[in-house]
Amino acid sequence: MDWKDVLRRRLASPSSDPKSSSSVEESRESSWEEGDTERRDGVEKLDGRTEELGKKSEQELKDEEMDLFTKYYSEWKGGRKNTNEFYKTIPRFYYRLPAEDEVLLQKLREESRAVFLQRKSRELLDNEELQNLWFLLDKHQIPPMIGEEAMINYENFLKVGEKAGPKCKQFFTAKVFAKLLHTDSYGRISIMQFFNYVMRKVWLHQTRIGLSLYDVAGQGYLRESDLENYILELIPTLPQLDGLEKSFYSFYVCTAVRKFFFFLDPLRTGKIKIQDILACSFLDDLLEGQYLNLDKDHNGMLSKEELSRYGTATMTNVFLDRVFQECLTYDGEMDYKTYLDFVLALENRKEPAALQYIFKLLDIENKGYLNVFSLNYFFRAIQELMKIHGQDPVSFQDVKDEIFDMVKPKDPLKISLQDLINSNQGDTVTTILIDLNGFWTYENREALVANDNENSADLDDT
């Protein structure tokens, strides 16, 4: 019994008898003693539990904590089960593409995508809205101008955003303003830079929608034929191709498409991402003029002799033989697409895709690496051309040592494609092995640099 309960009982029934009173006092003292004893026992038990807890290892404490967590979490989770039936089912997130024989589903998919793209197209600013935006920006400019650049501060920037309409709302944010804010002491941005930013965004979205119309599968990729159709219909709208004869359209389309796929599809999967196309600027490059000049017999194909006149006409016969051995040809002649791959590789030798193309030609044994034998095989042709041009041949041993010093391959006797790419010297190494003019330029690089310095000094004196 607790000492407090004993005390309450004693006080509840007081006695006038002195003996009783004395007995009460005795009872009180005994109760206090009993209470003290109980308290001491409680403290001893508490101390014992503390010692017991102290004896538990950290792992046991962690296990106990995890058990409690699991218990309470399970109870909490169990209590939520009946709150919402939706948690019992996983929402559908995958929809398979219609099969070829499911004509109705395919038509439905095509129509749905067309409607979606039309809606996205209507969300873009048209020419009239862009002109109105420029008018509003110009009206709210804040002096002074910087040169010929009109400027606008953040306050007026927000005012224009309110007046420009809902389509422009996405451009008038603090993030965009901060992105275009540079070193203006008044905290303003250039109106022209902002307008160009808006134009660029609109153009990217327009192009994305235009490319997506040719994405037959609707998966964000274009096949070669899809891209060809897109560019063919795009040609009349390109100002830089104004006046291009229709007979050259096919050449231009083939050139542009080939360049896209050469660099954006190195694994040759036959499709490239629309996002990757948007990030490139290949459409303006034309190569067809040189091809027509090389095609002397005008049969639309290039023979080995015709291709040998490419560039400075100093490529070795050994390398050209490898080109016609490895690349797709028709009765020993190269078509335009194969020619484009060849030109893109040679004109972009620093690019991994180009080095991969040339490495395949140099790897005559198909071992996946270049050794001393393969290097010597190609450099002998360079030595022969040097003799024909009245030059003293350079020792292969010296060239071989220079190549291995430049590349620093993991295996001191083998050069892999990755070694070439990692060395950042792949363009120099391949040039030394396949082109006499390229080798001569490399061999005389110090003299050429000295001549350039002398010419610069002469210009300074004048």
Disulfide bonds with the S-S distance in Angstrom:
none
